[in-house]
Amino acid sequence: MSPPNPKDPRGAPLSERTMMGPPPQRKSQFGVKPVERVPVENLVRKPQPVAEPAPSPPPAAPPAPTGRPWKPFRWSQLEKVSRLHGQLVRRLEWMLPNVTATGEVSHSVQKRLRELLEEEVHLTADYVHVVPTRNLRRYVGDPTFLAVLAPQPNKTRGFLEIELGLAHVAIDMLLGGAGEAISLRPLTDIEEGVMTYVVLETLKALAPSLDPSLPKLRLEGVCRNFDDAVQLLGDEQHLAVVQLKAVFGTHTGYLRVFVPQAVLSLANPPADAAIRRARRAADAGAHVSRLRAVKVWLRAEIGTVQISSAELTQIRERDVVLVDNLTAQPHKGEGGTAKVKIGAGNSWFDAEVVVENNRFAAKLTALVTGERDGADEGFEELEGDGGDEERLGEGGDDSTNPGTDPKVRDLKVDDTLKGSDGAELLNDIPLQIAVELARVPVSAEEVVALKVGQVIDLNRTVGEQIDLSVNGKIVARGELVEVDGNLGVRVVSLAG
């Protein structure tokens, strides 16, 4: 075997072959320069630039609301209602007691009209509005039928307007006709006399339902035109307009009653008047089914103590609160008197406290009614002209629409004067603590059924603790003690 050729690279060891120079270049048969082979160690890597850390992105903004942006909604088409309007309408309720909550006039008036016209009659209240006298013309038709109503003994007059078409229908029915529609011509003297008779009979049917203390309405005459009616109003600034929808058989029309402000000022029966009690009883009876699930506390109070708010916060257990007048002696097992109250206690029952089988009971003896919102206060504020109709209810403190009194809204508090000095005034706020013999849970339906002479079991035995409450909320419990000849309540536990 011949020795390897030292010039032959294939005879060199494998480790040495890579160290040999490149092979000779050969020409390409296609005339293209072949790619040169470059050893790996001759390759130079380009340094890669070092990327700087990217800054943290700013916090993302909250997503924009989709759709149209929200904006407050204002009831621009609502009619402005003034305080004058509200007070006059409340007074008007006492002059029109036969109008029920649904607006339907009571059956006594409708029954009399059915007897007169011998047709089916329906009367319902359509709307009530308060208008200045100078704007009255827009509410009165021309021609029309205007009956003058004068309450006794007041000299101020009101009016009853009957639309001319409805008046012709009523006259035709009363005279034996079929109630045919007639052209809107003014009424003759005979026709006015017929309508006057219908109005008189209506007032007779209305009279029994009015409270004796309220002014009585009488028919004084008939006005032939609007100008004559306005002259009878004198210096009246506002009138309440009550529109009634009348259906006589198949014919429909409207009646309007114009009541001056001076007349309405007389229609305010006292809080304890029989008509107010009857109205409250009727309203409660109509809604008694809704009151069965309502629970309230019936409290038997036997004394009161007036202290300041600072003194109330300083009461601790074993302190004694002296009571000026105690109307019962439960610590001795003796009875007395109590005031049986619920809620705010504006009205209450006087009761006699008795002890039966070592248990206390209250026998209701009399109902005492206090001032209520129904008895309007401050009606003298309505004596002015009140401005024109468009101005009533627009801002100011004359409107009942929700809003802030501009006088209060304009008050500014100087930041440099803010401090706690005014907090000292809170200590002088008077509070009335009620001494309760007992309290019993009752339903609102049971409250409506309470009456004089009824006996209520107070669910309290002799020797049990009594309660101290403020505005109907129990603040402490204690026991009656005698200190230097004065009765007091020793606090045993504090509420909360």
C-alpha positions in Angstrom: 0.0 0.0 0.0 1.4 3.2 -1.1 2.0 6.0 1.5 -0.5 8.9 1.5 0.3 11.8 -0.6 1.2 14.7 1.6 -0.4 17.1 -0.9 -3.7 15.3 -0.9 -5.9 16.8 1.8 -8.1 13.8 1.9 -5.1 11.9 3.4 -4.9 14.3 6.3 -6.6 13.5 9.6 -10.1 14.9 10.0 -9.0 17.4 12.7 -6.5 18.8 10.3 -8.6 19.0 7.3 -10.4 22.1 8.5 -7.2 23.9 9.0 -6.3 23.6 5.4 -6.8 26.5 2.9 -9.8 26.8 0.8 -10.0 24.6 -2.3 -9.2 26.2 -5.7 -11.9 28.1 -7.2 -13.6 26.7 -10.3 -15.4 28.5 -12.9 -19.0 28.0 -13.2 -20.2 26.6 -16.4 -23.1 29.1 -16.4 -20.8 32.1 -16.2 -22.0 33.0 -12.7 -19.4 33.6 -10.0 -19.9 30.9 -7.4 -20.5 31.8 -3.8 -17.4 32.0 -1.7 -17.1 29.9 1.4 -16.2 31.8 4.5 -14.9 30.0 7.5 -17.0 30.3 10.6 -14.3 31.9 12.6 -14.0 34.7 10.1 -17.6 35.8 10.6 -18.0 38.9 12.7 -21.2 39.4 14.7 -22.6 42.9 14.8 -23.3 44.0 18.4 -27.0 44.2 19.0 -28.2 47.5 20.5 -29.5 47.2 24.0 -33.1 48.3 24.1 -33.9 50.8 26.8 -36.9 49.9 29.0 -40.0 51.5 27.7 -41.7 54.0 30.0 -44.8 52.8 31.8 -47.9 53.9 30.0 -50.1 56.5 31.6 -53.2 55.3 33.4 -56.0 54.6 31.0 -58.8 57.2 31.0 -62.2 55.9 32.0 -64.2 54.7 29.1 -66.4 57.3 27.5 -70.1 56.8 28.2 -71.8 55.2 25.3 -74.8 56.8 23.7 -76.1 60.3 24.5 -74.9 62.0 27.7 -77.3 62.3 30.7 -78.9 65.6 31.4 -81.6 66.6 34.0 -85.2 66.4 32.8 -87.5 69.3 33.6 -91.3 69.2 33.4 -91.6 72.3 31.3 -95.3 71.7 30.4 -96.6 71.3 34.0 -99.0 74.0 35.1 -97.5 76.3 37.8 -99.3 75.8 41.1 -99.0 78.6 43.7 -99.4 78.4 47.4 -102.5 80.6 47.0 -103.9 77.9 44.7 -103.3 75.1 47.2 -104.8 77.0 50.2 -107.9 78.1 48.3 -108.5 74.6 47.0 -108.3 73.1 50.5 -110.9 75.6 51.7 -113.0 74.8 48.7 -113.3 71.1 49.8 -115.4 72.2 52.7 -117.8 74.1 50.5 -118.2 71.2 48.1 -118.5 68.2 50.5 -120.6 66.3 48.0 -117.6 65.8 45.6 -116.0 62.5 46.4 -112.4 61.5 45.9 -113.2 60.3 42.4 -114.7 63.7 41.5 -118.3 62.4 41.3 -121.0 64.7 42.9 -123.0 62.9 45.6 -126.1 61.0 44.8 -128.4 63.5 46.5 -127.8 66.2 44.0 -127.9 63.8 41.0 -131.0 62.2 42.3 -132.9 65.5 42.4 -131.8 66.4 38.9 -133.0 63.0 37.6 -136.4 63.6 39.2 -136.6 67.0 37.5 -135.4 66.1 34.0 -136.6 62.5 34.0 -133.4 61.5 32.4 -130.1 59.9 33.5 -127.9 62.6 35.0 -124.2 62.4 35.9 -122.1 65.2 37.4 -118.3 64.9 37.9 -115.6 67.5 38.8 -113.4 68.2 35.8 -110.8 70.6 37.2 -110.3 73.3 39.8 -108.3 76.5 39.0 -107.5 79.8 40.8 -107.6 82.8 38.5 -107.2 86.5 39.0 -110.3 88.5 38.5 -108.8 90.4 35.5 -108.4 87.1 33.7 -111.9 85.8 34.3 -113.2 86.6 30.9 -111.3 83.8 29.3 -113.2 81.3 31.4 -116.7 82.6 30.8 -118.6 82.0 27.6 -120.6 84.6 25.7 -123.5 84.3 25.6 -124.1 82.1 28.6 -126.3 81.7 31.7 -124.9 83.3 34.9 -126.7 82.7 38.2 -125.6 85.0 41.1 -125.0 83.1 44.3 -124.7 85.1 47.6 -123.7 83.3 50.8 -125.4 84.6 54.0 -124.5 86.9 55.7 -121.4 87.7 53.5 -122.0 90.3 50.9 -119.4 88.9 48.4 -121.1 87.1 45.5 -120.1 84.1 43.5 -121.5 82.8 40.2 -122.8 79.6 38.7 -122.4 79.4 34.9 -124.3 76.9 32.8 -123.2 76.5 29.2 -125.9 77.8 26.9 -126.3 74.5 24.9 -126.7 72.5 28.1 -129.2 75.1 29.5 -131.4 74.7 26.4 -131.3 70.9 26.7 -132.3 71.0 30.4 -135.2 73.4 29.6 -136.5 71.3 26.8 -136.4 68.2 29.0 -138.1 70.0 31.9 -140.9 71.2 29.6 -141.6 67.7 28.4 -139.3 67.6 25.3 -136.7 65.1 24.2 -133.8 67.4 25.0 -133.1 68.4 21.4 -130.1 70.6 20.6 -131.1 74.2 19.9 -129.0 77.0 18.4 -127.0 78.9 20.9 -129.3 81.9 21.3 -129.7 83.9 24.6 -132.4 82.6 26.9 -135.7 84.3 27.0 -137.2 85.5 30.3 -139.3 82.4 30.6 -136.3 80.2 29.9 -134.3 82.0 32.5 -137.1 81.4 35.0 -137.0 77.7 34.3 -133.2 77.5 34.8 -133.6 79.5 38.0 -136.0 76.9 39.3 -133.4 74.1 38.5 -130.7 76.0 40.3 -132.9 76.5 43.4 -133.7 72.8 43.6 -130.0 71.9 43.2 -129.1 74.2 46.2 -131.8 72.6 48.3 -130.3 69.2 47.6 -126.9 70.5 48.5 -127.8 72.2 51.8 -128.2 69.2 54.1 -124.6 68.1 53.5 -123.1 71.5 54.5 -121.9 72.1 58.0 -124.0 74.6 59.9 -121.0 76.8 60.6 -120.3 77.2 56.9 -122.0 80.0 54.8 -125.2 79.1 53.1 -125.6 79.7 49.4 -128.7 81.4 48.1 -129.7 82.5 44.6 -129.8 86.2 44.3 -130.5 86.7 40.6 -129.3 86.3 37.0 -126.7 88.3 35.2 -127.4 88.9 31.5 -123.7 89.6 30.5 -120.2 89.2 31.8 -119.6 92.9 32.6 -122.5 93.0 35.0 -121.1 90.0 36.9 -117.6 91.5 37.2 -119.0 94.6 38.8 -120.6 92.5 41.6 -117.2 91.1 42.5 -116.0 94.5 43.8 -112.4 94.4 45.0 -112.0 90.6 44.9 -108.6 89.7 43.5 -108.9 86.0 43.0 -111.6 83.4 42.4 -111.6 79.6 42.5 -113.1 78.1 39.3 -114.7 74.7 39.7 -115.7 73.1 36.4 -118.2 70.2 36.5 -118.9 67.9 33.6 -122.6 67.3 33.2 -124.3 64.5 31.2 -128.0 64.9 30.7 -129.3 61.9 28.9 -127.1 61.8 25.7 -126.0 65.4 25.9 -122.8 66.6 27.5 -121.9 70.1 28.7 -120.1 71.9 31.5 -121.1 73.9 34.6 -118.6 76.3 36.3 -118.8 77.6 39.8 -116.9 80.8 40.6 -116.1 81.2 44.3 -114.4 84.5 45.5 -111.5 84.4 47.8 -113.4 86.2 50.6 -116.1 83.5 50.6 -113.4 80.7 50.8 -111.9 82.5 53.8 -115.0 81.6 55.8 -114.8 77.9 54.9 -112.4 76.8 57.5 -114.2 74.8 60.3 -112.3 74.3 63.6 -110.1 71.3 64.0 -112.6 69.7 66.4 -115.7 70.5 64.3 -118.1 67.7 63.7 -117.6 68.0 59.9 -113.9 67.5 60.2 -114.3 64.5 62.4 -116.9 63.0 60.0 -114.6 63.6 57.1 -111.6 62.0 58.8 -113.8 59.0 59.8 -115.1 58.6 56.3 -111.6 58.8 54.8 -110.3 56.2 57.3 -113.2 53.9 56.6 -112.7 54.1 52.9 -109.0 53.0 53.2 -109.3 50.7 56.2 -108.3 47.6 54.1 -104.9 49.2 53.4 -104.3 49.9 57.1 -104.4 46.3 58.4 -100.7 45.6 57.9 -99.6 49.0 59.5 -98.4 48.6 63.1 -98.0 51.5 65.5 -97.4 51.9 69.2 -100.3 53.0 71.5 -98.7 54.9 74.4 -100.2 55.6 77.8 -98.4 58.7 79.1 -98.8 59.7 82.8 -96.4 62.6 83.0 -93.8 64.8 81.2 -90.4 66.3 82.0 -88.8 69.2 80.1 -85.0 69.2 80.0 -82.3 70.4 77.6 -80.5 68.2 75.1 -77.3 68.6 77.1 -79.0 67.2 80.2 -80.4 64.3 78.3 -76.9 63.3 77.1 -75.7 63.3 80.7 -78.3 60.9 82.1 -76.7 57.8 83.4 -78.0 54.7 85.1 -79.2 55.2 88.7 -79.8 58.9 88.0 -83.2 60.2 89.1 -85.3 62.3 86.8 -87.8 64.4 88.8 -91.4 64.5 87.4 -93.5 67.7 88.0 -96.9 66.2 87.5 -97.7 62.5 87.6 -101.3 61.6 86.9 -101.1 58.0 88.2 -99.4 56.1 91.0 -98.3 52.8 89.4 -95.6 52.1 92.0 -98.3 52.0 94.7 -100.6 49.8 92.6 -103.1 52.8 92.2 -104.7 54.1 89.0 -105.2 57.6 87.8 -105.4 59.3 84.4 -103.3 59.1 81.3 -103.1 60.4 77.7 -103.4 57.6 75.2 -101.4 58.7 72.1 -100.1 57.4 68.8 -97.5 58.8 66.5 -96.8 62.5 66.9 -99.5 62.8 69.5 -101.2 65.9 68.1 -104.5 64.3 69.1 -105.1 61.8 71.9 -107.7 60.1 74.1 -108.0 61.1 77.8 -108.2 57.8 79.7 -108.9 56.6 83.2 -106.2 54.2 84.4 -107.7 51.3 86.5 -106.1 48.2 88.1 -107.9 44.9 87.5 -106.4 41.6 88.7 -103.0 43.3 89.3 -102.9 44.5 85.7 -103.3 48.1 84.3 -106.0 49.0 81.9 -107.1 52.3 80.3 -110.7 53.3 79.8 -111.1 56.0 77.1 -113.1 58.9 78.3 -112.7 61.7 75.7 -111.1 62.5 72.4 -108.9 65.7 72.3 -108.1 66.9 68.8 -105.1 69.2 68.2 -104.2 71.4 65.3 -103.8 69.7 62.0 -102.7 70.6 58.5 -106.3 70.6 57.4 -106.9 73.7 59.5 -105.2 76.3 57.4 -102.9 78.7 59.2 -101.7 82.0 57.9 -104.5 82.6 55.5 -104.0 86.3 56.0 -101.0 86.1 53.7 -103.5 85.6 50.9 -105.1 89.0 51.3 -102.8 90.6 48.7 -103.3 90.5 45.0 -100.7 87.8 44.6 -99.5 89.1 41.2 -100.8 87.9 37.9 -101.6 84.3 37.1 -98.4 83.7 35.2 -96.2 84.9 38.0 -97.8 82.6 40.6 -95.7 79.6 41.3 -92.6 80.9 39.4 -89.8 80.7 41.9 -89.9 82.6 45.2 -91.5 81.2 48.3 -95.0 81.5 46.8 -94.7 78.3 44.8 -95.3 74.7 46.1 -93.1 73.3 43.4 -89.9 71.6 44.7 -87.1 74.1 45.1 -85.1 76.1 47.5 -86.2 79.3 49.1 -84.1 82.0 47.4 -83.8 83.8 50.7 -82.1 80.8 52.1 -80.2 80.0 49.0 -78.5 83.5 49.0 -77.2 83.1 52.5 -73.4 82.8 52.6 -71.2 81.5 55.4 -67.8 83.3 55.8 -65.1 80.7 55.9 -63.1 82.8 58.3 -65.8 82.6 60.9 -66.4 78.8 60.8 -65.9 77.2 64.2 -67.7 75.3 66.9 -69.0 78.3 68.9 -72.5 77.7 67.6 -72.5 74.2 68.9 -73.0 75.5 72.4 -76.5 76.7 71.3 -77.5 73.1 70.8 -77.3 72.5 74.5 -80.2 74.9 75.0 -82.6 73.1 72.7 -85.6 72.0 74.9 -86.8 68.4 74.9 -89.9 66.9 76.4 -89.5 63.5 78.0 -92.7 61.6 78.3 -93.3 59.1 81.2 -95.0 56.1 79.8 -96.9 53.7 81.9 -97.1 51.2 79.0 -97.2 51.0 75.3 -99.1 48.4 73.3 -98.6 47.5 69.6 -101.8 47.9 67.6 -102.7 48.0 63.9 -103.9 51.1 62.2 -107.2 49.4 61.6 -107.6 49.0 65.4 -106.7 52.7 65.9 -109.6 53.7 63.5 -112.0 51.5 65.6 -111.1 53.2 68.9 -114.0 55.0 70.6 -114.9 56.6 73.9 -115.9 54.1 76.5 -113.6 51.4 75.2 -111.2 49.6 77.7 -107.7 48.8 76.6 -105.5 46.2 78.3 -102.1 47.9 78.8 -100.3 44.6 79.2 -98.5 45.9 82.3 -98.6 44.6 85.8 -98.1 46.4 89.1 -94.4 46.8 89.9 -93.0 46.7 86.4 -90.7 49.3 85.1 -91.9 52.4 83.2 -90.4 54.0 80.1 -89.0 57.4 79.3 -89.4 58.5 75.7 -88.6 61.5 73.5 -90.8 62.0 70.4 -92.2 58.5 70.8 -88.8 56.8 71.0 -87.8 55.1 74.3 -84.5 56.5 75.7 -84.5 54.8 79.2 -86.4 52.5 81.5 -86.7 53.1 85.2 -88.8 52.8 88.4 -90.8 55.4 90.3 -89.2 56.7 93.5 -89.9 59.5 96.0 -87.1 62.0 96.7 -87.7 64.6 99.4 -91.5 64.5 98.8 -91.1 64.7 95.0 -91.8 61.8 92.6 -89.1 60.9 90.1 -87.9 58.1 87.9 -84.7 56.3 88.8 -83.0 55.2 85.6 -82.4 51.4 85.5 -81.2 51.0 81.9 -80.5 53.2 78.9 -81.8 52.4 75.5 -79.0 51.4 73.0 
